[in-house]
Amino acid sequence: MARNGAAPDALAREMTDILRCRGAKLVCIDFDATFVRVHTGGAWTRSALELRAHVRPLFLALLPLLVRADMRVAVVTFSPQVSLIRDVIALCFPPQIAQQVILRGDDASWQLVHADTVDFVPLWQTNGRHLDRKFKLPFVISAARQASKERCDVVRNRDTVLVDDDAVNIRVAIDSGITGIYFDPHEGETTDEEKELATTPAFDSLMKQLRRLQADTPAASTTSAPAVADEPNPTTIPRTPQRTPKHPTARMVRLMTTPESRFVSTSASASRPGRRRASLINHGGATQHSSRFNLCTPSPVLRLKSTVDMGRPRSKRSIRLMRNIEDDLQDSICSSSSSSSRAEACLECNPWRQWRPRRRERRRSCA
């Protein structure tokens, strides 16, 4: 990898090698503030020769290398001055290079509809967004369609690279599956002190992005020193991350999976495991399962304890009381039907009189 203070020629060679290893088929480069140092704004009134003086040396060295590496190059711009930009490209490169540069500007020479984007990027991925000319995506797709005709090969989003100084265009390109490289327009500019010291410009941001692309390229590992085929290289195989187990707290429910204690408890009950295990193990050493399943909720506000006691049958005394009440009700109904009208009137007024003797008998029997 070239150093930060490397010359534009060395950086162009490094960039070409990385893009070739990544499998790029089309490299799209913005014009204003990227290919040239100035921003014309689509209203350049001077000659093309004067604009050619503002072309960056990095792209003067990069474009011929990309063409020789069998990669198509396109200049995409929002500027409508397409003829002016074509003249600038013709002044920068020889005819065999300049004729292979695809140019897409904001003019009426090309049109794009949704059906034309199927081969480049599926509609479900973009949902029809960013296809108007406010973004660079339609310019890139139109250039890719022309590159596909010239190469006789389909150029898709994963085969395309966009170099632009606008972060919005880079974000839209990355969201559409295009490799985006943000170009800082202030990089590569030599100050007065650097001109006096005759130092080369630095491309710190561009170098970081190139290193990231090289690390993400699958073929990057094959270009390095060959390793032994039978034994894997421990430095290239990442270790599986392991999470340290957390200690149980009062809010965490710990599941006891040991054969001695099969119940769910919190840290409060876990502090007394010896008494629990001692009661579950008999003298012979065999394990006895507990008949009660305790589940304590970890909520500090609401602490409920549900046991199997809720499903146990009632005692004989409670059953006997319920039966006596049912018998009293049945006797009161029968006696009311056979007694006189006066007795019926008394029972209707106060039916509790009929139950008093039986209550006394039950109290004597319980005593």
C-alpha positions in Angstrom: 0.0 0.0 0.0 1.3 3.4 -0.9 2.0 5.9 1.8 0.1 9.0 2.5 2.6 11.2 0.9 2.9 9.1 -2.3 2.7 10.6 -5.7 -0.6 10.6 -7.7 0.9 8.0 -10.1 1.6 5.5 -7.3 -1.8 6.1 -5.8 -3.5 5.6 -9.2 -1.7 2.3 -9.6 -2.7 1.2 -6.2 -6.3 2.2 -6.8 -6.4 0.3 -10.1 -5.1 -2.9 -8.5 -7.6 -2.7 -5.7 -10.5 -2.1 -8.1 -9.3 -4.9 -10.4 -9.2 -7.3 -7.4 -12.7 -6.2 -6.4 -14.0 -7.1 -9.8 -15.1 -3.6 -10.9 -16.3 -3.3 -14.5 -17.3 0.4 -14.5 -15.8 3.3 -12.6 -17.9 6.5 -12.5 -16.2 9.8 -11.6 -17.8 13.1 -10.8 -16.6 16.1 -12.7 -17.1 19.3 -10.6 -14.8 19.5 -7.5 -13.7 15.9 -8.2 -12.2 15.5 -11.7 -11.4 19.2 -11.6 -10.4 21.3 -8.6 -13.1 23.9 -9.3 -16.9 23.7 -9.3 -18.2 25.1 -12.6 -21.9 25.0 -11.5 -22.8 24.3 -15.1 -22.0 27.9 -16.1 -18.4 27.9 -17.2 -17.8 30.8 -19.6 -14.2 30.4 -20.3 -12.5 28.0 -22.8 -12.0 24.3 -22.4 -8.2 24.8 -22.4 -8.4 27.0 -19.2 -10.6 24.4 -17.5 -8.2 21.7 -18.5 -5.6 23.4 -16.2 -7.8 22.6 -13.2 -7.8 18.8 -13.8 -6.4 16.8 -10.9 -3.1 14.9 -11.7 -4.6 11.8 -9.9 -7.3 11.3 -12.5 -4.9 12.1 -15.3 -2.9 9.1 -14.2 -5.9 6.9 -13.2 -8.1 6.9 -16.2 -5.5 5.4 -18.7 -4.7 2.7 -16.1 -8.4 1.8 -15.7 -8.9 1.5 -19.5 -5.9 -0.7 -19.9 -7.2 -2.9 -17.1 -10.3 -3.6 -19.1 -12.5 -1.4 -17.0 -15.0 1.2 -18.5 -14.7 4.8 -17.2 -17.6 7.2 -17.1 -17.8 10.9 -16.1 -21.1 11.7 -14.5 -22.1 15.2 -13.7 -25.1 17.4 -13.1 -23.7 20.0 -15.5 -25.5 20.5 -18.8 -22.3 21.6 -20.5 -21.6 18.2 -22.0 -19.7 19.4 -25.1 -17.4 21.5 -22.9 -16.6 18.5 -20.7 -16.0 16.3 -23.8 -13.5 18.9 -25.1 -11.7 18.9 -21.7 -11.4 15.1 -21.8 -10.1 15.2 -25.3 -7.4 17.7 -24.2 -6.4 15.5 -21.3 -6.0 12.0 -22.9 -5.0 10.6 -26.3 -7.9 9.7 -28.7 -7.8 6.0 -27.9 -8.5 6.7 -24.3 -10.8 9.7 -24.6 -13.1 7.8 -27.0 -13.7 5.1 -24.4 -14.8 7.5 -21.7 -18.6 7.5 -21.2 -20.1 10.9 -20.5 -23.4 11.5 -18.8 -24.6 15.0 -18.1 -27.9 16.8 -17.5 -29.0 17.0 -21.1 -31.6 15.4 -23.3 -29.2 12.9 -25.0 -30.3 10.1 -22.7 -33.4 8.9 -21.0 -34.1 6.4 -18.2 -37.2 4.6 -17.2 -37.9 2.1 -14.4 -37.8 -0.9 -16.8 -34.2 0.0 -17.8 -33.0 -0.5 -14.2 -33.9 -4.2 -14.0 -30.5 -5.5 -15.1 -28.5 -3.0 -13.1 -30.4 -3.0 -9.7 -33.7 -4.7 -8.9 -36.7 -2.4 -8.4 -37.4 -4.1 -5.0 -34.0 -2.8 -3.8 -34.6 0.8 -4.7 -38.4 0.8 -4.7 -38.3 3.3 -7.6 -36.5 5.9 -5.4 -33.7 8.2 -6.3 -34.3 7.7 -10.0 -34.9 11.3 -10.7 -32.0 13.5 -11.9 -31.6 15.1 -8.4 -29.3 12.1 -7.6 -26.4 10.5 -9.4 -28.1 7.1 -9.5 -29.9 7.5 -12.9 -26.6 8.9 -14.4 -24.7 5.8 -13.2 -27.4 3.4 -14.4 -27.4 5.0 -17.8 -23.7 4.8 -18.1 -23.8 1.1 -17.0 -26.3 0.3 -19.7 -23.9 1.8 -22.3 -21.0 -0.1 -20.8 -22.9 -3.3 -21.0 -23.4 -2.8 -24.7 -19.7 -2.1 -25.3 -18.5 -5.0 -23.2 -21.2 -7.4 -24.3 -21.6 -8.2 -20.7 -24.1 -7.1 -18.1 -22.8 -4.5 -15.7 -24.7 -4.6 -12.4 -24.6 -2.5 -9.2 -22.0 -4.7 -7.6 -19.7 -4.2 -10.5 -19.9 -0.4 -10.4 -17.8 2.1 -8.4 -18.7 5.8 -7.9 -16.2 8.5 -6.9 -17.9 11.7 -5.8 -17.4 14.6 -3.5 -21.1 14.7 -2.5 -21.8 12.6 0.6 -25.5 12.3 -0.4 -24.7 10.8 -3.7 -22.3 8.3 -2.1 -25.0 7.3 0.5 -27.6 6.7 -2.3 -25.0 4.7 -4.2 -24.1 2.5 -1.3 -27.8 1.9 -0.5 -28.3 0.8 -4.1 -25.5 -1.7 -3.9 -22.8 0.4 -5.6 -19.3 0.8 -4.2 -19.0 4.4 -3.2 -15.8 6.2 -2.6 -16.0 9.7 -1.1 -13.5 12.1 -2.5 -12.6 15.0 -0.3 -12.2 18.0 -2.6 -9.6 19.6 -0.3 -7.4 16.5 -0.4 -4.5 16.5 -2.9 -4.1 20.3 -2.7 -0.6 21.4 -2.1 -0.2 24.4 0.1 2.4 27.1 -0.4 4.7 25.5 2.2 4.4 22.1 0.5 5.2 23.7 -2.8 8.3 25.3 -1.3 9.4 21.9 0.2 8.4 20.1 -3.0 6.4 17.5 -1.1 3.7 15.4 -2.7 0.0 15.9 -1.7 -1.6 13.6 0.9 -4.8 11.6 0.4 -5.5 10.5 3.9 -9.3 9.9 3.5 -8.9 8.3 0.1 -6.2 6.0 1.4 -8.4 4.8 4.3 -11.2 4.0 2.0 -8.9 2.1 -0.3 -7.6 0.1 2.6 -11.1 -0.7 3.7 -12.0 -1.9 0.2 -8.8 -4.0 0.0 -9.7 -5.6 3.4 -13.3 -6.4 2.2 -12.1 -7.8 -1.1 -12.2 -11.7 -1.1 -9.2 -11.8 -3.5 -7.1 -9.8 -1.1 -6.1 -12.8 0.9 -5.1 -14.7 -2.2 -2.6 -12.0 -3.3 -0.7 -12.2 0.0 2.0 -14.8 0.8 0.7 -18.3 0.2 0.1 -20.3 3.3 0.3 -24.1 3.9 -2.8 -25.8 2.4 -3.1 -28.4 5.1 -2.6 -26.2 8.1 -4.7 -23.0 8.4 -3.0 -19.8 9.2 -4.0 -18.9 12.8 -3.4 -15.2 12.1 -6.0 -15.0 9.3 -8.7 -17.0 11.0 -10.5 -14.9 13.6 -11.3 -16.4 16.9 -14.9 -17.0 17.9 -15.9 -14.3 20.4 -16.9 -15.7 23.8 -19.1 -13.9 26.2 -18.4 -14.2 29.9 -21.3 -15.6 31.9 -23.0 -13.1 34.1 -23.5 -13.8 37.8 -27.1 -14.2 38.8 -28.7 -11.1 40.5 -31.9 -10.6 42.3 -33.7 -9.7 39.1 -32.5 -12.8 37.2 -34.1 -16.3 37.4 -31.5 -19.1 37.6 -32.5 -22.5 36.4 -31.0 -25.3 38.6 -30.3 -28.1 36.2 -28.4 -30.3 38.6 -30.0 -33.7 39.3 -30.1 -32.9 43.1 -32.3 -29.8 42.7 -34.8 -29.5 40.0 -36.6 -26.3 40.7 -36.4 -22.7 39.6 -35.1 -20.3 42.2 -33.7 -16.8 42.5 -30.4 -15.8 44.0 -32.1 -15.5 47.4 -33.1 -19.1 47.5 -29.8 -20.1 45.8 -27.9 -18.9 48.9 -29.3 -21.9 50.9 -28.8 -24.9 48.5 -27.4 -27.2 51.2 -30.6 -27.5 53.2 -32.6 -28.1 50.0 -30.3 -30.8 48.7 -30.1 -32.5 52.1 -33.9 -32.8 52.3 -34.1 -34.2 48.8 -31.4 -37.0 49.3 -32.3 -39.9 51.4 -30.0 -42.1 53.4 -29.4 -44.5 50.6 -28.0 -41.8 48.3 -31.0 -41.9 45.9 -32.5 -38.7 44.7 -36.1 -37.8 45.8 -37.9 -35.3 43.7 -39.7 -32.6 45.5 -43.5 -32.6 45.4 -43.6 -28.8 45.4 -42.5 -26.6 42.5 -41.6 -23.1 43.6 -41.5 -20.3 41.1 -40.5 -16.9 42.3 -41.0 -14.0 39.9 -38.0 -11.7 39.5 -40.1 -8.6 39.7 -39.2 -6.4 42.7 -42.8 -4.9 42.7 -44.9 -8.0 42.5 -43.7 -11.2 44.1 -46.0 -14.1 43.7 -45.4 -17.6 44.8 -47.5 -20.3 43.0 -47.4 -23.9 44.4 -49.2 -27.1 43.7 -51.0 -26.7 47.0 -53.6 -24.7 45.1 -54.8 -27.9 43.5 -55.0 -30.1 46.6 -58.4 -31.4 47.7 -60.2 -29.8 50.7 -60.1 -31.3 54.2 -62.8 -33.6 55.6 -64.0 -30.9 58.0 -64.6 -28.4 55.2 -66.4 -31.0 53.2 -68.6 -31.9 56.1 -69.6 -28.3 56.7 -70.5 -27.9 53.1 -72.7 -31.0 53.2 -74.5 -29.8 56.3 -75.3 -26.5 54.7 -76.7 -28.3 51.7 -78.8 -30.6 53.9 -80.1 -27.6 55.8 -81.2 -26.0 52.6 -82.8 -29.2 51.4 -84.7 -29.7 54.7 -85.9 -26.1 54.7 -87.3 -26.5 51.2 -89.1 -29.8 52.2 -90.5 -28.5 55.5 -91.7 -25.3 53.9 -93.8 -27.4 51.4 -95.5 -29.5 54.2 -96.1 -27.1 57.0 -99.1 -24.8 57.5 -99.5 -21.4 56.0 -98.6 -19.8 59.2 -95.3 -21.7 59.5 -94.7 -20.9 55.9 -95.2 -17.3 56.6 -92.8 -17.4 59.5 -90.2 -19.2 57.5 -90.5 -16.7 54.7 -90.1 -13.9 57.2 -87.1 -15.4 59.0 -85.8 -18.8 57.6 -82.9 -18.6 59.9 -85.0 -19.9 62.8 -85.0 -23.3 61.2 -81.2 -23.6 61.2 -80.6 -22.7 64.8 -81.2 -26.2 66.3 -78.9 -27.8 63.8 -76.2 -25.3 64.5 -76.3 -26.1 68.2 -76.0 -29.8 67.4 -73.0 -29.3 65.1 -71.3 -27.2 67.8 -71.8 -29.9 70.4 -70.5 -32.6 67.9 -67.4 -30.5 67.1 -66.7 -29.9 70.8 
